[in-house]
Amino acid sequence: MGEHEGWAALQPPNGLLPNGLLPNEAASVIQMLDPERWMKAEERTADLIACIQPDAPSAGRRNDVADYVQRLITKCFPCQVFTFGSVPLKTYLPDGDIDLMAFSKNQNLKDMWAHQVRDMLENEEKNENAEFRVKEVQYIQAEVKIIKCLVENIVVDISFNQLGGLCSLCFLEEVDILINQNHLFKRSIILIKAWCYYESRILGAHHGLISTYALETLVLYIFHVFNKSFSGPLEVLYRCLEFFSKFDWENFCVSLRGPVPISSLPEITAELPRKDGGELLLSKYFLHTCSSRYAVCQENQGQPFVSKHFNVIDPLRINNNLGRSASKGDSILLPDQRPRSWGFPPLSCFNICGKNLMVEEPFKEETRP
C-alpha cells in the first residue's frame, strides 16, 4: 500500500459505501485505519489543538472587544447587536475575527446603517481617549454589506439584519450536542480550520476562498455519512481530505440530504448519502426540525439555487449555495485543480501550524513535540 502501509487496510468499515464519489474511488475513502498508530497521532494532535483552541484570556479579550463595538453601534441607532460565528461557537483560531450583527425592525435603516456605523468607527479611530484602538475601517459593498475594522488588532465584521448567521450558530450547537464525545465536532472544526487556513490557504470567503460555514458543513457531512465514533479530530481531518478530494464536484453538490446532481438543478433532488443504505448520523426528522426552526425570516427565499464551481447546499436554506464565494482559480476541491496536498498528503508531510503530526516510520517517543 506504499506510503500508507501500516496506517490503513483496504477493508470498508461496516460495509460503508458513500455516494457522489468519482468512479473507482470508494476503496481509498473507506479504508480502515490502524487504531494504535492513530491513537498516538491523536495524542499529538490534542497537544496542538490545546495550543490554538480558545482559552479564557482570549475569550475574555474578544468579549470585551465585542461589547465595546456593540455599545458604539447602539449609539448610532436603536438596535440589538448579536455576536455569531466562531466566537460564541468557541471554534475560532488565534487569528479569528469577531462577527457582529445589528438587528432592527426599522427598514429605513437598511440603506443608511453602514454609513452611520462607519462614521462612528472613524470618529473613534481619531479619538485618542478611546477605550480600545480602532483602525482600518472599511465599508465592503459585497452581496452582504459589511463594515470591517480592526479593534485591538482583532478583525471585526459588522452586518445588518443577517439572521442566517444566528440560525447557523444555533444549528451547529445542536449538532455538537448530538455528537457529544467531549465536543468532538468543535475540536475537529478547530483542527480542520487550522489546516485550511495556515497550511492549505483555502479558507476565507472575502478572498474568493471557502467560507467557514461551508467548511463546517463539509465536516458535518463526514460525521453524517460515516456515523461512527472517530478516534479523534485527526481522523476527521483525514476522512475530510480523502473524501472531498475524491468527490465528484463536476456533477454533484454536497448536501446533508445526499449528493444533489447538478443536472437536476434548479430542482434539489438528492441521492442517498450511502449506497449501502447504512444508518446516517442525522435523521430526516432532525434535519427537518432544524430547517423549520432556524430557517425563518430569511431574505431571498424564493430564488433558485445557483451552481458555481464549488457547490455546498446550506443545511437550513436549500437555495443558498455556501460555496459561491470560491472562485474558479481557487476552487481547490475540484479534482483537476486541487494541489497535491488536497486529499491525503504523504504521511511524512502532514503538518499543521508547523507541527508534523504523522511520520512514515513507526512512532518513536523522542519524536513527539
ChimeraX attribute file (.defattr): number of C-alpha atoms within 10 A of each C-alpha:
attribute: neighborCount
match mode: 1-to-1
recipient: residues
	/A:1	9
	/A:2	5
	/A:3	14
	/A:4	14
	/A:5	11
	/A:6	14
	/A:7	18
	/A:8	18
	/A:9	16
	/A:10	13
	/A:11	14
	/A:12	15
	/A:13	13
	/A:14	12
	/A:15	13
	/A:16	22
	/A:17	20
	/A:18	24
	/A:19	19
	/A:20	25
	/A:21	20
	/A:22	17
	/A:23	9
	/A:24	8
	/A:25	16
	/A:26	20
	/A:27	15
	/A:28	17
	/A:29	25
	/A:30	23
	/A:31	18
	/A:32	16
	/A:33	18
	/A:34	13
	/A:35	12
	/A:36	10
	/A:37	15
	/A:38	18
	/A:39	15
	/A:40	16
	/A:41	21
	/A:42	19
	/A:43	14
	/A:44	18
	/A:45	21
	/A:46	15
	/A:47	11
	/A:48	18
	/A:49	18
	/A:50	11
	/A:51	11
	/A:52	17
	/A:53	18
	/A:54	19
	/A:55	12
	/A:56	8
	/A:57	9
	/A:58	13
	/A:59	15
	/A:60	12
	/A:61	13
	/A:62	20
	/A:63	16
	/A:64	13
	/A:65	19
	/A:66	22
	/A:67	15
	/A:68	14
	/A:69	21
	/A:70	20
	/A:71	12
	/A:72	15
	/A:73	22
	/A:74	14
	/A:75	13
	/A:76	15
	/A:77	15
	/A:78	14
	/A:79	18
	/A:80	15
	/A:81	22
	/A:82	18
	/A:83	21
	/A:84	20
	/A:85	22
	/A:86	21
	/A:87	21
	/A:88	18
	/A:89	15
	/A:90	16
	/A:91	21
	/A:92	23
	/A:93	18
	/A:94	14
	/A:95	12
	/A:96	14
	/A:97	20
	/A:98	23
	/A:99	21
	/A:100	25
	/A:101	23
	/A:102	21
	/A:103	17
	/A:104	16
	/A:105	11
	/A:106	10
	/A:107	9
	/A:108	9
	/A:109	17
	/A:110	12
	/A:111	10
	/A:112	10
	/A:113	17
	/A:114	21
	/A:115	14
	/A:116	15
	/A:117	22
	/A:118	21
	/A:119	13
	/A:120	16
	/A:121	25
	/A:122	17
	/A:123	12
	/A:124	18
	/A:125	20
	/A:126	12
	/A:127	13
	/A:128	9
	/A:129	9
	/A:130	11
	/A:131	11
	/A:132	18
	/A:133	16
	/A:134	21
	/A:135	18
	/A:136	13
	/A:137	19
	/A:138	16
	/A:139	16
	/A:140	14
	/A:141	10
	/A:142	8
	/A:143	6
	/A:144	9
	/A:145	16
	/A:146	21
	/A:147	21
	/A:148	22
	/A:149	23
	/A:150	20
	/A:151	22
	/A:152	15
	/A:153	14
	/A:154	18
	/A:155	16
	/A:156	22
	/A:157	19
	/A:158	25
	/A:159	20
	/A:160	21
	/A:161	19
	/A:162	18
	/A:163	20
	/A:164	19
	/A:165	19
	/A:166	17
	/A:167	20
	/A:168	20
	/A:169	20
	/A:170	18
	/A:171	19
	/A:172	20
	/A:173	15
	/A:174	14
	/A:175	20
	/A:176	18
	/A:177	14
	/A:178	13
	/A:179	20
	/A:180	12
	/A:181	12
	/A:182	10
	/A:183	15
	/A:184	19
	/A:185	25
	/A:186	26
	/A:187	22
	/A:188	22
	/A:189	26
	/A:190	23
	/A:191	25
	/A:192	23
	/A:193	23
	/A:194	23
	/A:195	19
	/A:196	19
	/A:197	18
	/A:198	16
	/A:199	16
	/A:200	16
	/A:201	15
	/A:202	23
	/A:203	22
	/A:204	15
	/A:205	18
	/A:206	12
	/A:207	13
	/A:208	18
	/A:209	22
	/A:210	27
	/A:211	19
	/A:212	19
	/A:213	20
	/A:214	24
	/A:215	21
	/A:216	18
	/A:217	21
	/A:218	21
	/A:219	22
	/A:220	23
	/A:221	22
	/A:222	19
	/A:223	22
	/A:224	20
	/A:225	21
	/A:226	23
	/A:227	16
	/A:228	15
	/A:229	11
	/A:230	14
	/A:231	15
	/A:232	20
	/A:233	22
	/A:234	23
	/A:235	17
	/A:236	25
	/A:237	21
	/A:238	16
	/A:239	22
	/A:240	24
	/A:241	20
	/A:242	21
	/A:243	24
	/A:244	24
	/A:245	25
	/A:246	23
	/A:247	25
	/A:248	22
	/A:249	23
	/A:250	16
	/A:251	16
	/A:252	24
	/A:253	27
	/A:254	29
	/A:255	21
	/A:256	26
	/A:257	21
	/A:258	21
	/A:259	27
	/A:260	25
	/A:261	20
	/A:262	19
	/A:263	11
	/A:264	12
	/A:265	14
	/A:266	13
	/A:267	14
	/A:268	20
	/A:269	15
	/A:270	17
	/A:271	16
	/A:272	17
	/A:273	25
	/A:274	19
	/A:275	13
	/A:276	13
	/A:277	12
	/A:278	17
	/A:279	15
	/A:280	18
	/A:281	19
	/A:282	19
	/A:283	12
	/A:284	12
	/A:285	9
	/A:286	13
	/A:287	16
	/A:288	12
	/A:289	13
	/A:290	20
	/A:291	18
	/A:292	12
	/A:293	13
	/A:294	19
	/A:295	19
	/A:296	14
	/A:297	10
	/A:298	14
	/A:299	11
	/A:300	9
	/A:301	14
	/A:302	8
	/A:303	10
	/A:304	15
	/A:305	19
	/A:306	13
	/A:307	19
	/A:308	19
	/A:309	19
	/A:310	26
	/A:311	26
	/A:312	26
	/A:313	26
	/A:314	21
	/A:315	23
	/A:316	22
	/A:317	18
	/A:318	18
	/A:319	20
	/A:320	20
	/A:321	22
	/A:322	25
	/A:323	27
	/A:324	21
	/A:325	22
	/A:326	25
	/A:327	17
	/A:328	14
	/A:329	11
	/A:330	19
	/A:331	21
	/A:332	24
	/A:333	23
	/A:334	20
	/A:335	19
	/A:336	10
	/A:337	13
	/A:338	15
	/A:339	12
	/A:340	12
	/A:341	15
	/A:342	21
	/A:343	21
	/A:344	21
	/A:345	16
	/A:346	14
	/A:347	16
	/A:348	13
	/A:349	15
	/A:350	19
	/A:351	17
	/A:352	20
	/A:353	13
	/A:354	10
	/A:355	14
	/A:356	18
	/A:357	22
	/A:358	23
	/A:359	17
	/A:360	15
	/A:361	11
	/A:362	10
	/A:363	13
	/A:364	9
	/A:365	8
	/A:366	6
	/A:367	10
	/A:368	14
	/A:369	10
